[in-house]
Amino acid sequence: MAITANEVKHVASLAKLEFTDEELQKFTGQMDEIINMVEQLGEVDTTDVPVTSTVTEEVNVMREDVAVRGTDRTLLMKNVPEEKDGLIKVPAIIDESEEG
C-alpha cells in the first residue's frame, strides 16, 4: 500500500501541522517505508508464538510506600531570596493592570 503526499498532507492538517513541499515529500517517503514494514510484520506466521505480556522475569519491583519526614522548613527557607508568611515570594508573571 503506497502512501500518497495527499494522504500525508491530510493527516498533517488533522494534526494542525504545516509542511513545506520538501518536507512533505520526505515524510511521504518515510511513512511509506513504515507502512511497508508493518505490512511485512503482518505476513509473519505467529501461530505457535506465545503471547508476551512482559519481557522480564521480574514479578514486582515496587517498593513499600513509606512516609518519610521532609527537610525542615526553616532550613529550606534559608536558601530563599524573599519570603512572606512562611511562603516563597516570587515576582508576578502576569500583571493584571495590563490590557490584553
C-alpha contacts under 8 A as a table, 3 or more apart, distances in Angstrom:
res1	aa1	res2	aa2	distance
1	M	32	D	7.85
1	M	35	I	7.32
1	M	36	N	7.19
2	A	32	D	5.87
2	A	35	I	7.93
3	I	7	E	6.57
3	I	8	V	7.41
3	I	28	T	6.50
3	I	29	G	7.88
3	I	31	M	6.83
3	I	32	D	5.18
3	I	35	I	7.94
4	T	7	E	5.27
4	T	8	V	6.55
4	T	28	T	6.45
5	A	8	V	5.11
5	A	9	K	6.02
5	A	24	L	6.56
5	A	25	Q	6.65
5	A	28	T	5.56
6	N	9	K	4.93
6	N	10	H	6.04
7	E	10	H	5.02
7	E	11	V	6.27
8	V	11	V	5.18
8	V	12	A	6.03
8	V	24	L	7.22
8	V	27	F	7.41
8	V	28	T	6.10
8	V	31	M	7.99
9	K	12	A	5.00
9	K	13	S	6.16
9	K	19	F	7.97
9	K	24	L	7.13
10	H	13	S	5.13
10	H	14	L	6.35
11	V	14	L	5.04
11	V	15	A	6.32
12	A	15	A	5.05
12	A	16	K	6.02
12	A	17	L	4.88
12	A	18	E	6.57
12	A	19	F	7.88
13	S	16	K	4.68
13	S	17	L	5.60
13	S	18	E	6.99
14	L	17	L	7.60
19	F	22	E	7.78
19	F	23	E	5.55
19	F	24	L	5.69
20	T	23	E	5.13
20	T	24	L	6.05
21	D	24	L	4.97
21	D	25	Q	6.28
22	E	25	Q	5.30
22	E	26	K	6.31
23	E	26	K	4.99
23	E	27	F	6.05
24	L	27	F	5.25
24	L	28	T	5.97
25	Q	28	T	5.06
25	Q	29	G	6.31
26	K	29	G	5.34
26	K	30	Q	6.35
27	F	30	Q	4.92
27	F	31	M	5.93
28	T	31	M	5.19
28	T	32	D	6.09
29	G	32	D	5.12
29	G	33	E	6.32
30	Q	33	E	5.14
30	Q	34	I	6.30
31	M	34	I	5.02
31	M	35	I	6.16
32	D	35	I	5.18
32	D	36	N	6.18
33	E	36	N	5.09
33	E	37	M	6.26
34	I	37	M	5.12
34	I	38	V	6.30
35	I	38	V	5.11
35	I	39	E	6.18
36	N	39	E	5.06
36	N	40	Q	6.24
37	M	40	Q	5.02
37	M	41	L	6.38
38	V	41	L	5.07
38	V	42	G	6.39
39	E	42	G	5.02
39	E	43	E	6.68
40	Q	43	E	5.27
40	Q	44	V	7.00
41	L	44	V	5.44
46	T	49	V	5.15
52	T	55	V	6.96
54	T	57	E	7.80
58	E	61	V	6.84
71	T	75	L	7.20
71	T	76	L	6.95
72	D	75	L	5.36
72	D	76	L	6.42
73	R	76	L	5.06
73	R	77	M	6.05
74	T	77	M	5.08
74	T	78	K	6.51
75	L	78	K	5.49
75	L	79	N	7.77
76	L	79	N	5.90
76	L	80	V	7.34
77	M	80	V	5.10
77	M	83	E	7.64
77	M	88	I	7.74
80	V	83	E	6.74
80	V	88	I	6.67
82	E	88	I	6.31
82	E	89	K	5.47
82	E	90	V	7.50
83	E	86	G	6.29
83	E	87	L	5.45
83	E	88	I	4.52
83	E	89	K	4.82
84	K	87	L	5.35
84	K	88	I	6.43
84	K	89	K	5.99
92	A	95	D	6.64
95	D	98	E	5.82
96	E	99	E	7.65
